[in-house]
């Protein structure tokens, strides 16, 4: 049961970060007509959102790999004892 919950949380984390990147791309490509006066601002905000989403995805991936490596080392130590 715990592995299913962990997998669900991993999928959810990547999904939310992907949505952040997608929203940023939408803002870059097609600023909403209601914001036509500030199209440059919307595009810049979209670019910042994309960069933020990419950085958050990379940070999550790095931290997750580190956590898995530490768990594996802990399991290896428990097996040796």
PyMOL CGO cylinders between C-alpha atoms (Angstrom):
from pymol import cmd
from pymol.cgo import CYLINDER

trace = [
    CYLINDER, 0.00, 0.00, 0.00, 2.84, 2.40, 0.87, 0.3, 1, 1, 1, 1, 1, 1,
    CYLINDER, 2.84, 2.40, 0.87, 4.50, 1.88, -2.54, 0.3, 1, 1, 1, 1, 1, 1,
    CYLINDER, 4.50, 1.88, -2.54, 1.24, 2.74, -4.31, 0.3, 1, 1, 1, 1, 1, 1,
    CYLINDER, 1.24, 2.74, -4.31, 0.93, 5.93, -2.27, 0.3, 1, 1, 1, 1, 1, 1,
    CYLINDER, 0.93, 5.93, -2.27, 4.56, 6.85, -2.99, 0.3, 1, 1, 1, 1, 1, 1,
    CYLINDER, 4.56, 6.85, -2.99, 4.02, 6.28, -6.71, 0.3, 1, 1, 1, 1, 1, 1,
    CYLINDER, 4.02, 6.28, -6.71, 0.87, 8.39, -6.64, 0.3, 1, 1, 1, 1, 1, 1,
    CYLINDER, 0.87, 8.39, -6.64, 2.73, 11.25, -4.93, 0.3, 1, 1, 1, 1, 1, 1,
    CYLINDER, 2.73, 11.25, -4.93, 5.59, 11.07, -7.45, 0.3, 1, 1, 1, 1, 1, 1,
    CYLINDER, 5.59, 11.07, -7.45, 3.14, 11.18, -10.36, 0.3, 1, 1, 1, 1, 1, 1,
    CYLINDER, 3.14, 11.18, -10.36, 1.26, 14.06, -8.74, 0.3, 1, 1, 1, 1, 1, 1,
    CYLINDER, 1.26, 14.06, -8.74, 4.47, 16.03, -8.16, 0.3, 1, 1, 1, 1, 1, 1,
    CYLINDER, 4.47, 16.03, -8.16, 5.62, 15.66, -11.76, 0.3, 1, 1, 1, 1, 1, 1,
    CYLINDER, 5.62, 15.66, -11.76, 2.10, 16.43, -13.04, 0.3, 1, 1, 1, 1, 1, 1,
    CYLINDER, 2.10, 16.43, -13.04, 1.84, 19.69, -11.07, 0.3, 1, 1, 1, 1, 1, 1,
    CYLINDER, 1.84, 19.69, -11.07, 5.30, 20.79, -12.21, 0.3, 1, 1, 1, 1, 1, 1,
    CYLINDER, 5.30, 20.79, -12.21, 4.38, 19.92, -15.79, 0.3, 1, 1, 1, 1, 1, 1,
    CYLINDER, 4.38, 19.92, -15.79, 1.21, 22.00, -15.51, 0.3, 1, 1, 1, 1, 1, 1,
    CYLINDER, 1.21, 22.00, -15.51, 3.32, 24.94, -14.29, 0.3, 1, 1, 1, 1, 1, 1,
    CYLINDER, 3.32, 24.94, -14.29, 5.53, 24.67, -17.37, 0.3, 1, 1, 1, 1, 1, 1,
    CYLINDER, 5.53, 24.67, -17.37, 2.51, 24.30, -19.66, 0.3, 1, 1, 1, 1, 1, 1,
    CYLINDER, 2.51, 24.30, -19.66, 0.83, 27.41, -18.24, 0.3, 1, 1, 1, 1, 1, 1,
    CYLINDER, 0.83, 27.41, -18.24, 4.04, 29.36, -18.77, 0.3, 1, 1, 1, 1, 1, 1,
    CYLINDER, 4.04, 29.36, -18.77, 4.22, 28.18, -22.39, 0.3, 1, 1, 1, 1, 1, 1,
    CYLINDER, 4.22, 28.18, -22.39, 0.60, 29.16, -22.96, 0.3, 1, 1, 1, 1, 1, 1,
    CYLINDER, 0.60, 29.16, -22.96, 1.31, 32.64, -21.62, 0.3, 1, 1, 1, 1, 1, 1,
    CYLINDER, 1.31, 32.64, -21.62, 4.34, 32.96, -23.92, 0.3, 1, 1, 1, 1, 1, 1,
    CYLINDER, 4.34, 32.96, -23.92, 2.57, 31.78, -27.06, 0.3, 1, 1, 1, 1, 1, 1,
    CYLINDER, 2.57, 31.78, -27.06, -0.88, 33.29, -26.65, 0.3, 1, 1, 1, 1, 1, 1,
    CYLINDER, -0.88, 33.29, -26.65, -1.33, 36.13, -24.17, 0.3, 1, 1, 1, 1, 1, 1,
    CYLINDER, -1.33, 36.13, -24.17, -5.01, 36.42, -23.35, 0.3, 1, 1, 1, 1, 1, 1,
    CYLINDER, -5.01, 36.42, -23.35, -6.93, 39.10, -25.28, 0.3, 1, 1, 1, 1, 1, 1,
    CYLINDER, -6.93, 39.10, -25.28, -7.99, 40.76, -22.04, 0.3, 1, 1, 1, 1, 1, 1,
    CYLINDER, -7.99, 40.76, -22.04, -4.30, 41.43, -21.35, 0.3, 1, 1, 1, 1, 1, 1,
    CYLINDER, -4.30, 41.43, -21.35, -3.47, 42.66, -24.86, 0.3, 1, 1, 1, 1, 1, 1,
    CYLINDER, -3.47, 42.66, -24.86, -2.24, 46.01, -23.52, 0.3, 1, 1, 1, 1, 1, 1,
    CYLINDER, -2.24, 46.01, -23.52, 0.41, 44.21, -21.48, 0.3, 1, 1, 1, 1, 1, 1,
    CYLINDER, 0.41, 44.21, -21.48, 1.34, 41.46, -23.96, 0.3, 1, 1, 1, 1, 1, 1,
    CYLINDER, 1.34, 41.46, -23.96, 5.07, 41.87, -23.32, 0.3, 1, 1, 1, 1, 1, 1,
    CYLINDER, 5.07, 41.87, -23.32, 4.57, 41.64, -19.57, 0.3, 1, 1, 1, 1, 1, 1,
    CYLINDER, 4.57, 41.64, -19.57, 2.46, 38.49, -19.98, 0.3, 1, 1, 1, 1, 1, 1,
    CYLINDER, 2.46, 38.49, -19.98, 5.12, 36.89, -22.20, 0.3, 1, 1, 1, 1, 1, 1,
    CYLINDER, 5.12, 36.89, -22.20, 7.88, 37.75, -19.73, 0.3, 1, 1, 1, 1, 1, 1,
    CYLINDER, 7.88, 37.75, -19.73, 5.78, 36.35, -16.89, 0.3, 1, 1, 1, 1, 1, 1,
    CYLINDER, 5.78, 36.35, -16.89, 5.22, 33.21, -18.97, 0.3, 1, 1, 1, 1, 1, 1,
    CYLINDER, 5.22, 33.21, -18.97, 8.97, 32.83, -19.48, 0.3, 1, 1, 1, 1, 1, 1,
    CYLINDER, 8.97, 32.83, -19.48, 9.62, 33.23, -15.78, 0.3, 1, 1, 1, 1, 1, 1,
    CYLINDER, 9.62, 33.23, -15.78, 6.92, 30.65, -15.04, 0.3, 1, 1, 1, 1, 1, 1,
    CYLINDER, 6.92, 30.65, -15.04, 8.51, 28.16, -17.46, 0.3, 1, 1, 1, 1, 1, 1,
    CYLINDER, 8.51, 28.16, -17.46, 11.95, 28.65, -15.91, 0.3, 1, 1, 1, 1, 1, 1,
    CYLINDER, 11.95, 28.65, -15.91, 10.47, 28.29, -12.41, 0.3, 1, 1, 1, 1, 1, 1,
    CYLINDER, 10.47, 28.29, -12.41, 8.69, 25.07, -13.42, 0.3, 1, 1, 1, 1, 1, 1,
    CYLINDER, 8.69, 25.07, -13.42, 11.85, 23.61, -14.95, 0.3, 1, 1, 1, 1, 1, 1,
    CYLINDER, 11.85, 23.61, -14.95, 13.94, 24.50, -11.90, 0.3, 1, 1, 1, 1, 1, 1,
    CYLINDER, 13.94, 24.50, -11.90, 11.36, 23.01, -9.54, 0.3, 1, 1, 1, 1, 1, 1,
    CYLINDER, 11.36, 23.01, -9.54, 11.20, 19.84, -11.62, 0.3, 1, 1, 1, 1, 1, 1,
    CYLINDER, 11.20, 19.84, -11.62, 14.98, 19.51, -11.62, 0.3, 1, 1, 1, 1, 1, 1,
    CYLINDER, 14.98, 19.51, -11.62, 15.16, 20.15, -7.86, 0.3, 1, 1, 1, 1, 1, 1,
    CYLINDER, 15.16, 20.15, -7.86, 12.45, 17.57, -7.14, 0.3, 1, 1, 1, 1, 1, 1,
    CYLINDER, 12.45, 17.57, -7.14, 14.11, 14.98, -9.37, 0.3, 1, 1, 1, 1, 1, 1,
    CYLINDER, 14.11, 14.98, -9.37, 17.51, 15.56, -7.72, 0.3, 1, 1, 1, 1, 1, 1,
    CYLINDER, 17.51, 15.56, -7.72, 16.07, 15.37, -4.19, 0.3, 1, 1, 1, 1, 1, 1,
    CYLINDER, 16.07, 15.37, -4.19, 14.09, 12.26, -5.03, 0.3, 1, 1, 1, 1, 1, 1,
    CYLINDER, 14.09, 12.26, -5.03, 17.17, 10.49, -6.41, 0.3, 1, 1, 1, 1, 1, 1,
    CYLINDER, 17.17, 10.49, -6.41, 19.11, 11.48, -3.28, 0.3, 1, 1, 1, 1, 1, 1,
    CYLINDER, 19.11, 11.48, -3.28, 16.35, 10.15, -1.02, 0.3, 1, 1, 1, 1, 1, 1,
    CYLINDER, 16.35, 10.15, -1.02, 16.16, 6.87, -2.93, 0.3, 1, 1, 1, 1, 1, 1,
    CYLINDER, 16.16, 6.87, -2.93, 19.95, 6.49, -2.77, 0.3, 1, 1, 1, 1, 1, 1,
    CYLINDER, 19.95, 6.49, -2.77, 19.93, 7.07, 1.00, 0.3, 1, 1, 1, 1, 1, 1,
    CYLINDER, 19.93, 7.07, 1.00, 17.12, 4.56, 1.47, 0.3, 1, 1, 1, 1, 1, 1,
    CYLINDER, 17.12, 4.56, 1.47, 19.03, 2.01, -0.59, 0.3, 1, 1, 1, 1, 1, 1,
    CYLINDER, 19.03, 2.01, -0.59, 22.18, 2.56, 1.49, 0.3, 1, 1, 1, 1, 1, 1,
    CYLINDER, 22.18, 2.56, 1.49, 20.15, 2.18, 4.68, 0.3, 1, 1, 1, 1, 1, 1,
    CYLINDER, 20.15, 2.18, 4.68, 18.61, -1.05, 3.40, 0.3, 1, 1, 1, 1, 1, 1,
    CYLINDER, 18.61, -1.05, 3.40, 22.05, -2.36, 2.45, 0.3, 1, 1, 1, 1, 1, 1,
    CYLINDER, 22.05, -2.36, 2.45, 23.35, -1.58, 5.96, 0.3, 1, 1, 1, 1, 1, 1,
    CYLINDER, 23.35, -1.58, 5.96, 20.37, -3.37, 7.53, 0.3, 1, 1, 1, 1, 1, 1,
    CYLINDER, 20.37, -3.37, 7.53, 20.96, -6.43, 5.36, 0.3, 1, 1, 1, 1, 1, 1,
    CYLINDER, 20.96, -6.43, 5.36, 24.65, -6.57, 6.34, 0.3, 1, 1, 1, 1, 1, 1,
    CYLINDER, 24.65, -6.57, 6.34, 23.82, -6.47, 10.08, 0.3, 1, 1, 1, 1, 1, 1,
]
cmd.load_cgo(trace, "trace")
